[in-house]
Structure formats: structure tokens, C-alpha cells
């Protein structure tokens, strides 16, 4: 098939291009001008900004994809400009998705696969949730509420694009592996190594992890599948912070995280991370197994988290 990967220089997008080509697909990589030098080896490289409707439409039309894969974000900017990274990612999830849907339809694509996140659900009291759980669009933190609303809009646009353009959303878990914040050189790992990532008392928040290789594998499965809808793409072991954070520190060779009162966590860690460590729910991947036919090759974060 002719496949276009938008966001082809990202942590998932870059290896996805190679994985799809290895499966025999003709793959075009869509990149921004300033990222052209980091483009993966592809059958074609097309250049456009997803926020430029006309340029994006022309670029997509040039390669006439049958399937378009949306892996776009601006999270590469997190270390230097966290507010800017989240704001631009929100625009890519809203304006960028609208432009990509329109371009895909105009080019005659029949399928759209888009990345989302598996940790945007509202905490309902259940420790692990499926895809039907409501998203946390009314989170008390304005920044996180804005992020989740952008995620909800992306998913709505993809899943209701048109009868001719079938949509599938991959809700990735918290990514670990090369190029992520949880890699040994990543931002989260560096905070743990520096003793700057404490564990709120109880550590009851649940995280569902996902290795980058499994994110790529799920995207390949989605391209080749006829399934539609939203799917949690996570490993098989949702884990409370009280389990994974000490393990992560030990794997890194860092000191054990110090314990702090849960009430101090938002001030020391920020609202979102405090939420993840204290109240967040995990995500069940059962639907991806039954309807998408995907299972993680790394079923547990215990084998790899902090080791790469």
C-alpha cells in the first residue's frame, strides 16, 4: 500500500517508516522544512507544515496515499519550552488534524490512523479503565484540561472523518525506550538520577507503559487492519507508582526516591505528574487484542524500563 507518515521524524514516526517499508509498503515521510535533515529513509520525502492548509494539501496530493498515519506532535520541545511544546501539540491535534483529514480526503485516501494517549481518562475510581471511560476534559488543572480537550477533538475528527475515510485512533501508553523521557538520557530519568523525583505517599496512581517498539508494531497493525475506533495501546501490566518508580530508580542505579506527603506533590512535581502518581487510572489493552489483533512484544515494563 501507499502510506504517508505525518510526523516522520518523531520517536515513533521515524522507526515506523522503516517498519512499514520492511512490510513491503511504499512509504512517504511528511516532515517540516526545518526537520528535513532528520527525515528517515523513505520512498519519498514531502515537506509541509501541518498548520499550513494549502501546503499540506499539495504535499499529500503529490503522493496519493491510500493510508495516512498521523504521528504529529511538538513534544520534542519539552525540555526547552514545556508550555510552548504543549500549546503547539494542542494546535497540531486540532488544527493540524483538521488539515490532515481534509488533505487525506482530497487525495483519495481510504484510511486514517492517528496517535492519541491512553492516560487522558478521568479518574472514576476504577484502577484500570477501558476505552469507553470519559476523558478528563474538566480536569482542575487548566493546562491538562486544555490538553485533554485537544485530544478529544483529534479523536472526534479522526473517527468521524467520512464514510470513505475510515478512522482508527491509537491511544499510546506512557512511552519508554530510546528517545523518550524514560530513556536513561531522558528528562524523567535525569530527574530520578538526580534525586529530584519523589514518590508521593501511597503512590496509588496507575501508569500503563508502552515500549516504543510496541508503539511502532501497533501502528503497523493499524495500517494493515480494517478495524475502526479507539484502542488503548499499552503493555499488559498497569502499575502503581509505588511499584514502578522504585524499580525505575534501581534500574538506573539511582538512589531510592524519597517519600513525600501526597499534599506536597503538586507543588514539587506539578499538577499533572502528581495526578499520575496519586490518582490516575491505568488503561486496559484488551480491546486492541481482540479487535485489532495486536499484543505487546514487551508485556511488562519490568523488562526494559530504565535499561536503555
C-alpha positions in Angstrom: 0.0 0.0 0.0 0.9 3.6 -0.4 1.3 5.0 3.1 2.1 8.6 4.2 3.5 9.0 7.7 3.0 12.6 9.0 5.4 13.3 11.9 8.0 11.1 10.4 10.9 12.5 12.5 9.3 11.7 15.8 10.1 9.0 18.4 7.5 6.7 16.9 7.2 8.1 13.4 10.9 7.7 12.4 11.1 3.9 13.1 7.6 3.4 11.8 8.7 4.4 8.3 11.3 1.7 8.2 8.9 -0.9 9.7 6.3 -0.2 7.1 8.8 -0.4 4.3 10.1 -3.7 5.6 6.5 -5.0 5.3 6.5 -4.1 1.6 4.6 -0.8 1.7 5.5 2.3 -0.3 6.1 4.9 2.3 6.3 8.7 2.1 7.6 10.7 5.0 6.0 14.1 5.7 8.3 16.5 7.5 8.6 20.2 8.2 11.3 22.1 6.3 13.4 22.6 9.5 13.3 18.8 10.1 14.2 17.7 6.6 17.7 16.7 7.6 16.3 14.3 10.2 13.9 12.6 7.8 14.1 8.8 7.8 15.0 6.8 4.7 11.7 6.6 2.7 10.4 6.1 -0.8 9.6 9.8 -0.9 10.1 12.7 1.5 7.5 15.5 1.3 7.8 18.8 3.1 4.9 20.8 4.6 3.8 22.3 7.8 0.6 20.7 9.0 -0.7 24.1 10.1 -0.5 25.4 6.6 -3.6 24.0 4.9 -2.7 24.7 1.3 0.9 23.4 1.6 -0.2 20.3 3.4 -2.9 19.6 0.8 -0.4 19.9 -2.0 2.1 17.6 -0.3 -0.4 14.9 0.4 -1.9 15.1 -3.1 1.6 14.6 -4.6 2.0 11.1 -3.1 -1.7 9.9 -3.3 -1.6 7.8 -0.2 -4.1 5.0 0.5 -3.4 5.3 4.2 -2.4 8.3 6.2 -0.7 7.9 9.6 -0.8 10.9 12.0 2.1 10.9 14.4 2.5 14.6 14.7 3.4 16.4 18.0 5.7 19.1 19.2 6.9 17.2 22.4 10.5 17.4 21.2 10.4 20.9 22.6 9.5 19.8 26.2 13.0 20.2 27.6 13.5 23.7 26.4 9.9 25.1 26.4 7.3 23.0 28.1 4.4 25.5 27.7 5.3 26.0 24.1 5.5 22.3 23.5 2.1 21.6 24.9 0.5 24.6 23.1 1.9 23.6 19.7 0.9 20.0 20.2 -2.6 21.1 21.0 -2.7 23.0 17.8 -1.4 20.0 15.9 -4.1 17.9 17.5 -6.8 20.3 16.5 -5.9 22.5 13.5 -3.3 20.1 12.2 -5.7 17.1 12.4 -8.4 19.1 10.6 -5.9 20.0 7.8 -4.7 16.4 7.5 -8.2 15.0 7.4 -9.1 17.4 4.6 -5.9 16.7 2.7 -6.3 12.9 3.0 -9.9 13.1 1.7 -8.9 15.3 -1.2 -6.1 12.9 -2.1 -8.4 9.9 -2.1 -7.0 8.2 0.9 -9.3 5.5 2.3 -7.9 5.2 5.9 -6.5 7.5 8.6 -4.6 6.2 11.7 -3.8 8.7 14.4 -1.9 8.7 17.6 -3.5 9.7 20.9 -2.8 9.0 24.6 -4.1 6.3 27.0 -3.7 8.4 30.1 -6.3 11.1 29.5 -9.2 9.4 31.2 -11.0 11.0 34.1 -10.3 9.1 37.4 -13.5 7.3 38.1 -12.4 5.1 41.0 -11.7 2.0 38.9 -7.9 1.3 38.8 -7.9 0.2 35.2 -10.2 1.6 32.5 -11.3 0.7 29.0 -11.8 2.9 26.0 -15.3 3.8 27.0 -14.3 5.8 30.1 -14.9 9.5 29.8 -11.9 11.8 29.1 -10.7 14.2 31.8 -11.8 17.3 29.9 -12.8 19.1 33.1 -9.6 18.4 35.0 -8.9 21.0 37.7 -5.6 22.0 36.1 -6.2 24.3 33.2 -3.2 23.1 31.2 -4.2 19.4 31.5 -7.8 20.2 30.7 -6.7 22.0 27.6 -4.5 19.1 26.6 -7.3 16.6 27.1 -9.8 18.7 25.1 -7.4 18.8 22.2 -7.1 15.0 22.4 -10.8 14.6 22.4 -11.1 16.9 19.4 -8.4 14.9 17.5 -10.2 11.6 18.2 -13.6 13.0 17.2 -12.2 14.4 13.9 -10.5 11.1 13.0 -13.3 8.8 13.9 -16.0 10.9 12.1 -13.9 12.0 9.1 -16.3 10.5 6.5 -17.6 7.1 5.4 -14.9 7.0 2.7 -12.1 7.7 5.2 -12.1 5.1 7.9 -10.5 6.2 11.1 -8.6 4.4 13.9 -7.1 6.0 17.0 -4.1 4.5 18.8 -4.0 5.6 22.4 -0.4 5.1 23.4 0.5 4.4 27.0 3.5 6.2 28.6 6.3 5.6 26.2 9.7 4.3 27.3 12.7 3.3 25.3 15.1 5.2 23.0 14.3 8.8 22.6 11.7 9.1 25.3 11.7 10.9 28.7 12.2 7.5 30.4 15.4 6.6 28.4 18.5 6.9 30.5 19.3 10.3 28.9 15.7 11.5 29.0 14.3 14.2 31.2 12.4 12.0 33.7 15.3 9.6 34.1 17.6 12.5 34.7 15.3 13.8 37.5 15.3 10.4 39.1 19.0 10.1 38.8 19.4 13.5 40.5 17.1 12.5 43.4 14.5 15.1 42.2 11.6 12.8 41.6 10.0 11.9 44.9 7.3 9.4 45.5 4.0 10.8 47.0 2.9 8.8 50.0 0.9 5.8 48.9 1.9 6.0 45.2 -1.5 4.8 44.2 -1.7 6.4 40.7 -1.6 3.8 37.9 0.6 4.1 34.8 0.3 1.9 31.7 3.6 1.8 29.9 4.5 1.1 26.3 7.8 0.5 24.7 8.5 2.5 21.5 8.9 -0.8 19.6 5.4 -1.8 20.5 4.0 1.5 19.6 5.5 1.0 16.1 4.1 -2.5 15.9 0.7 -1.3 16.8 0.8 1.4 14.1 1.8 -1.2 11.5 -1.1 -3.4 12.6 -3.5 -0.5 12.4 -2.3 0.4 8.8 -2.9 -3.2 7.7 -6.2 -3.7 9.6 -9.7 -2.8 8.7 -10.6 -2.1 12.3 -12.0 1.3 13.3 -12.4 3.1 16.6 -10.1 4.0 19.5 -7.7 1.4 21.1 -5.5 1.5 24.2 -2.0 0.5 23.1 -0.3 -0.4 26.4 1.6 -3.2 28.0 -0.1 -5.9 30.0 0.8 -4.7 33.5 -0.7 -1.4 34.6 1.4 -0.4 37.6 1.0 1.8 40.6 3.7 4.4 41.2 4.7 2.6 44.4 5.8 -0.3 42.2 7.3 1.2 39.1 9.1 4.3 40.4 11.4 2.4 42.9 12.0 -0.2 40.1 12.9 2.6 37.7 15.3 4.2 40.1 17.0 0.9 40.9 17.4 0.1 37.1 19.0 3.5 36.6 21.4 3.0 39.5 19.8 6.0 41.2 19.0 6.4 44.9 15.6 5.2 46.1 13.0 8.0 45.6 12.3 9.8 48.9 8.7 9.7 50.1 6.8 12.9 50.5 3.2 13.7 51.7 0.8 13.5 48.9 -0.4 17.0 49.5 3.1 18.3 48.7 3.2 16.6 45.3 1.6 19.2 43.1 4.0 21.9 44.4 7.1 19.8 44.0 6.2 17.9 40.8 3.5 19.9 39.1 -0.2 19.0 38.9 0.0 16.5 36.1 2.8 14.4 37.5 1.2 14.5 40.9 -2.0 13.3 39.4 -0.2 10.5 37.6 1.5 9.3 40.7 -1.5 9.6 43.1 -4.9 9.3 41.4 -4.6 8.4 37.7 -6.1 5.2 36.4 -4.4 2.7 34.1 -5.6 1.5 30.7 -6.8 -1.9 29.6 -5.4 -3.2 26.3 -7.9 -6.0 25.9 -9.8 -4.4 23.1 -6.7 -4.0 21.0 -6.0 -7.7 21.4 -9.5 -8.8 20.3 -10.4 -6.3 17.6 -7.0 -5.1 16.3 -5.2 -8.4 16.8 -2.3 -6.6 18.5 -0.3 -7.7 21.6 2.8 -6.1 23.0 6.1 -7.9 22.4 7.2 -6.4 25.8 4.2 -7.3 28.0 5.8 -5.8 31.1 7.7 -2.6 31.9 9.7 -4.6 34.3 11.8 -5.8 31.5 13.3 -2.7 29.9 12.2 0.4 31.9 15.4 2.2 32.9 17.7 -0.2 31.0 18.0 1.8 27.7 
